Amino acid sequence: MTKTTNFLAFDLGAESGRAVVGRFDGERLSLEEMHRFSNGPTRIHDHLHWNVLNLFTEMKQGLAKTVNQHGVELSAFGLDTWGVDFGLLDRSDNLIGNPYHYRDSHTDGMVEKAFEIVPRVEIFEQTGIQFMQLNTLFQLLALAQQKSPVMEIADSLLMMPDLFNFWFTGQKASEFTIASTSQCYNMSQGRWATDLLEKLDLPTDIFQRVVQPGTEIGRLLPALVEELGLGYHVPVIAPGCHDTASAVAAVPVAESAADSFAYISSGTWSLVGTEITSPVINDKSLAYNFTNEGGVQNTIRLLKNLGGLWLIQECRRTWAQQGNDLSYDDLTRLADEAMPFTVLVDPDDSSFLAPGDMPARIREFCVRTGQVSPDTEGAFIRCALESLALKYRWVVEKVEELIERPITVIHIVGGGTQNRLLNQFTANVTGRPVVTGPIEATAIGNILMQMLAVGQINSLSEGRDIVRRSFPVETYQPEDSGAWTESFQRFVNLIEDE
């Protein structure tokens, strides 16, 4: 009889974090949530920061709960987080200040400032990364331009999961998938983009050695073993430390379809793309503002980062503050009942980036683009969902153009798979079958890479076979494609005119 092995995944998202145990019996993988905690920006004066000390405390509690309260014997644990954000350490390895939240305004104008120094095309040729003002490169440039004293005393830069791994193990390293989100890494040459950094007068000696997903970073520090009462030193594995890399690792695509699928990692952000073996860095990918981020097992994630369910989350938050506390199920039902295709927006318009009154911002967008504003909660949510699905089609068609082969199926993973209306919209507008699930793709992909690291499985393909056996999926077939085709042309005209 095969002994069940246990792995712990810490999955930190923009709204919450979780400790999830994966139990593998030799045939199937099952999950159990051990600990959940809130996350999000903390405003200090005019800036948004991450409360990283509290996040580390919550992870320690999750580890202690798993081992001591639930009696789980762990083979390893690993963590993943959102991309681009980082902590700076001084030469004594103390954290310098509070890490900025990627939605903070201190990067306003930094993309344009960078282009004054280094041409856009040159930055893209070195990094292959989508231009977004929240990228690490522009956060560092903002600190330098503002003459922040932290830049004078910074000795080490650690991306967010690398920082937590350092606190757990005492070992500094930058995992490949999270390093690739920074726009400070040369994807073609497989090293930090030191030439680019020097031209922008940014330090190059603060970046750490890069390790591949599936690397053992180290063992849990003795002081933490004692503090948490664990009784043994747990190996700490770097999975795909960028949460999207872990989510894509868990896409249950069959090996026979590996060259013809697109994925959507659906949550606060929507990451839409495909899996390839080498970066696509050319005039077209630059013009379409695509990104080439690191994947697991020697893959590249060619994708575009879209404003996903953020518009809906912020609308809901705004209405709740006004006393109208609607659930996500309520909002989806109201959207389903609303008139179709009345108003369209670009989910990636810069006015939607920061937290705030999203319904007011959608109204302002409509006025600016000559449209009638939504007048009900259902109309706002229908607008957001339809617009997001239409943007999905635009991206999928650009993916086909860049890789020069057809996409025949779309896999949606992550929490956004629970929005059945958006799933159907996506099938309708793309004219392709949409397969949804698993919901917990990020935690699953995290665990698969731990299993690879300890020799429990031998390949990503084997891991995806396990996912297909272990977790349910649902398929949506295209419907009513004619109405969507007409609206798609409206949408393309809208985003091209903006």
N, C-alpha and C positions, 0 to 999 in steps of 0.2 A: 504494500500500500504506500502511495506517495505521500510524504510528509507535506503538510501545508506550510508555505513560507509567507512571511508577512513583511510588507514594506509600507513606510509612512510617507505620504506626499503632503507637503505644505504648499498650498496654492493660494497666493495672495493676489487678489484682484483690486480694481479701483474702488470697490464698495465694501468688500469683506474679504476675510481670510479664513482658511479652513485647514484642519488637520484631518486627512483621510487615510484610513488603513486599507491597503489592498491585500487580499488573501488569495494566493494562487495554490490550487490543489493539484497542479500538474496538467489540468485540462481547461479549467475555467478560472476567471478572475472575478472576485466579488469585492465590493466596496462597503466601508462603514465609516461614517463621519464621527470623529472623536471629539472635535472641538471646533467651534465657530466663533469668530470675533469680527467686530466692525472695523472698517478702514475708511479712509477718505481724507481730504485736505483739512488742515488746521490753519485758520487765518490768523496771522500775527501782524498787526498793523495793516499794511496794504499788500501783504504777500501771502501766498499759499505754500504750505510746507507739509511734509509727511512726518507723522509721529513715529519715527523708526524705533525709538526705545520701547514704546508700548508694543509695537509689532513684534519685536524680539521677545519681550516678556510673554506675550500671548503664545508665541511658538514654543517657548520653554514650557509653558503650562500645558499646551497640547501634547508635547512629548511626554511629560510626566503623567498626564492623564492616561495616555495610551499604554504606557508600560506598567504603571503602578495601580491605577484604578481598574483598568480593563485587562491587565495581565497579558498583554500582547508581547511576544518575544520578536523583536525586529531584526531582520537581516540587514536593513539599511534604511536611511531616510534621505530625501532630497527636497529641494524647494524651487519654486518658480514664481516669478512676479511679472508685472507689466514691464515694458521696455523704457529706455532712454534716461531714466532718472538715476542718480548716483549720489554717493557720499564721498567727501574728501577727508583724508586723514593727515595729521601732522607727522613729524618724524618720530614721535613717540607712539604713533598709532591711535591717537585720540581723534574722535570725530570732530571736525571743524564746523560748527554751526548746524543748523537744521536743513536737511536736503530739501531743495525746492520741489514742489509739485509741478508736473508738466503743463498744467493749465495756468500757471502763474504768468502774469503779464510782463515779467522782466525781460522776456525774449522778444517783445514787440519791436519790430524794425530790424532785428538781427539778421534775418535772411538777406534783406536788401544790403545791410552793412557788409556782410560777408562777400556779396557779389561785387562790391566796390573794390575789394582787395583781391579776390580770386574769382575768375569767371565761373558762372554757373556750370558750364559744360565741363570745366576742369575738375570741379568738386565732384560732379557725377561720375566722371571717368575714373576717379580714384576710389570712390566709395560705392557707387551703384545704388544709392539709397534715396528714397523719396524725400523731397524737400518739404519739411514741416517745421515750423518755428519752435516746436517743442523738442526737437532732436538735441541730443547731448552736445553736439558741435556748437549749436547756437546758444545753448545754456552756458557753455564755457566762454564763448565769445562775449556774451552779455556780462559775465563776471569780469572779464578782462577790460571791456570797454567802460564799465562802471568803476574800474580801478578798485575792485573789492579786495580787501586785505587777505581774504582767504586764499587768493591765488599766489600770494607771496610766501605763505607758509605751508601750502599743500605739498605733501610728499608722496601721497598715493591717491589714485582715483579708483574706486570700486563701484561698479554698477550695483544696483540695489540687491539682487540676489547674491552677488559676490561679497557684498558687505556683510550680509547675514551669515554666509558660509565662513567668512573670516572670524566673526564673533563666535561661531560654533566650534571651529577647529583651530584657529590661530594661523591658518594658511591663506596667503593671498594668491588669488588667481582670477582670471576673467574667463568665464565660459564663453565659447564661440558664439552661440546663438544670441546671447544678450549683448556681447561686444558688437555684433553686427548691427544692432539697432542704433548705435551711437552716432553714425555718420562720421566716425573717427577711425574706421577700420577699412583697409584697402582689400576689397573682396576679391579682386583679380589676383593679387599677389599674396594674399593670406597673411597679412601683417598689419600693424597699426599704420595709419596713413600719416607718417611722420613728416613727409614733404608738405602736405596740405597744412598740418598743424603749425609747422614752422612759418609758413607764409602768412598765417593768421596770427602769428606771434603768440601761440598757445604752447604751454609746456608739453614736452613729449616724454619726459622721464617719469611722469606720474602714472603711466599706464602699466598694467601688469601682464605677466605671461598669459597667453591664451591657451586654454585646454578644451578638448573636444567633449561634447555631451557623452555621458557614460563614464567619465573619469571620477575616480575616488579622490575627493579633495583632501580628506584626512579623517581622523577619528575624532569623536566628540571629546572636547578638552576634559582632562581629569577633574578640574574644578567644577565643571557643569555636571559631570557624572555624579559627583558628591552632592552638589546643590540639589539636584533633581531626584536623588536617591535611586538611580537606575540600576546600579550593580554591574554594569558592563559598558564597554566603549563601543558605541554604535558607529559604523562606517557612514560618512556623509558623502553622498554621490551628487555630482552635478548632472542633472538630467538635461533636457532642453530647458535651461534656466529662464529663457523668455517664454512666457505662458503660451504664446501662439505656437512656438516651436513644439512644445509638449502637446498642445491640442492637435496639431497636424500629424504628429506621430501616431495618434490614436484614431485617425480617420480609417474606418473599416473598409478600405478599398481593396479589392482583390488584385493580386499581382498582375493578372491579365489586363486590368484596366488602369494600371499605374501610369500609362502615358497619355490618358485621355480624360482625366478627371480634374475638376476644379473643386476647391474647398472654400467654405465660408465659415470662419470661426466667429460665431455670432454672440455678441454681448454688448457691453457699453460701446465698444468699437466693433466694427465688422472688418475682418481681414479676409480679403477675397483674392485668391490666386491659385497657383498650381505648384507642383513639386518638380524641380529639374536638377540636373547634375552639375551645371556650371552657370555662372551669372550671365544675364542678358544685359549688356551695357552698350547701348548704341543710341543713335539719334531718336529712334522711335520710342524706346523706353524712357529716354529723357523727356521727350515731348509729352508723353502720357503721364509723366511723373510717377513711374512705377518704382518699386523697391526690390532689391535683391538681398534678402536677409538669410542668415545661416539657418540651416535645418539640421536634423539629426542624421547620423549615418551617411555622411558625405553628400548631403543634398543641399540645395538652395531653394528657398521659398520666394518665388517670383510672385509678387502680390502688390495690392494697393490697400492702404489703410484708410478706411472710411469711417465717418461719424456714424456709428451703428444705432443702437437703441438709446443713445444719449439724449436725443431730442425728446423721446417719450419719457425717459426718466426725469428729465428736468421739467417737462410740462407737468408731470404728476406731482413733483415736489412743489412746484409753484402753486398748483391748485390746492394741495394739502395745506400749505401755509395760509391760504385764503379760506380755509375751512371746508373745502370740498375734497375729502380724502377718498379717492377712488382707487380700487385695486387694479392691478394690471389686467386681470380677467375682465373687470368692468370696462376698462378702456378699450380692450380688444373687441368686446361685444358692441360698444358704441361705435367703434370704427367700422365694424362689419355692417352696421345698420345705416351708416352715413352714405351720401351720394358719392359715387366713384369719380375720380379724375377731375375734381373741381379746381383744386389748387395743387401746384407742384413746387417743390423747393430743392435746392442743392444741399444735401445733408452735410456737405463739407465746406459750406460757405464760412468764411472766417468769423462772421458775426455770431455763429453758433458755438464757438470753441469754449468760451469761458462759462462758468456757472452763472446762472441768473434767471431772469424772467423769460423763459423760452417762448411762451405764447406771444408775448409782446415782440420778441425778435422775429418770430415767424410772420407776424402781421407787418412788421417793417420791411421784411424781405418781399412780401406780396405787394406792398405799395411801391417799392423800388422797381419791381419787375412788371408793374401794370396788371396785377391780378386782384381779384376780390378776396379779401381776407376770410379765413374760416370764422364761423360764428358759433360753433358748438365744440364741446370737448371731443366728440366723435369725429368731427370734421378735421380738427387739428391732428388727431392720431391717425386718421385715414391718410391725410396728406403726408405725414412722416413715413408711414409704412409703404405707401405707393412710391414715394420718391426714393426710398432706400432700395426697394426692389428694382426700380428703373436704373438706379446707379449700379446695382449688381450686374444687370445685363450689359451696360456700357463697359464695365470692367472685364467681364467674361469675354466679350467680343475682342477687346484689346489684347487679352491674354492669348487668344487663338492667333491673332495677327503676329504677336511677338514670338510665339513658339512654333508657328507655321504648321500647326496640326489642329484638328477639331477637338473640342471639348464635348463629350457625349453624355456626361452625367455630372451633377453637382452634389457634393456632400456638405451638409450643414452640421456642424458640431457646436457644443457649448450650450450655455443657458438659454440663448435665443431660440433654440430649437423648440422651446415650449410655446412660442408664438405661432400657432398653427396658421393664422391668417397670413402672416408674412411668408411662411413656408409655401403656401399655395400661390401667393402673389409671385414669388420667385420662380416657381415652375411655370406659371402662366406667361410671365414676361420674357423668360429666357427660352421657352419652348423646349425645355429639356426636363427629364425626370430629376426630381430632387429627393435625395435620401437623407433623412435626418436622424441624428443620434451617433454616438452616445452623448447625453447631456453632460456627463462628467468627463469630457474628453481630455481636458487639461490634466486633471489628477491621474487619469488612466495613462496618458502618454508619459507623464512624470514617472509613474511606477514601471512602465515598460522599459524605460531607460535604466532604471535601477536594476531590473531583472537582467538586462543585458550586461550590466557592469559586473554582476556577481556570477554570471554564467548560467542563470536560470533559463534563458532563451539565447538563441544564437544569431538572430537577425531581426530587422524591423518587420520583414514580411511575416515571420513566425509570430511576432507580437500582434500584428494586425489580424492574423488568423484567430488568435485568442480573443481579440475584441469582438470579432464577428460571432464567435461561439458564445460569448459571455453576456452581451448586452443587446437589447432590442433596437431595431431601427424601423423607420416608417418611410414609405415612398409616396411622393406626391406627383401625379401626372399633370401635364399642362392642360388648361381649360381656357376657353374664351380668349384665344390669342389675338384675335382681330382687334378688339378694343385696346389691348395692351400695345399692339404695334403702332397704332395711331398716337397713343399717349407717349410712346417712346420717342417719336420724332419731335413732339412738343418739348419733351424733357431735354433732348440733345440740343435743340435750339436755345433753350433756357440756359443751360450751363455754358454753352459756347458764347452766348451774348454777355454773360456776367463778367 
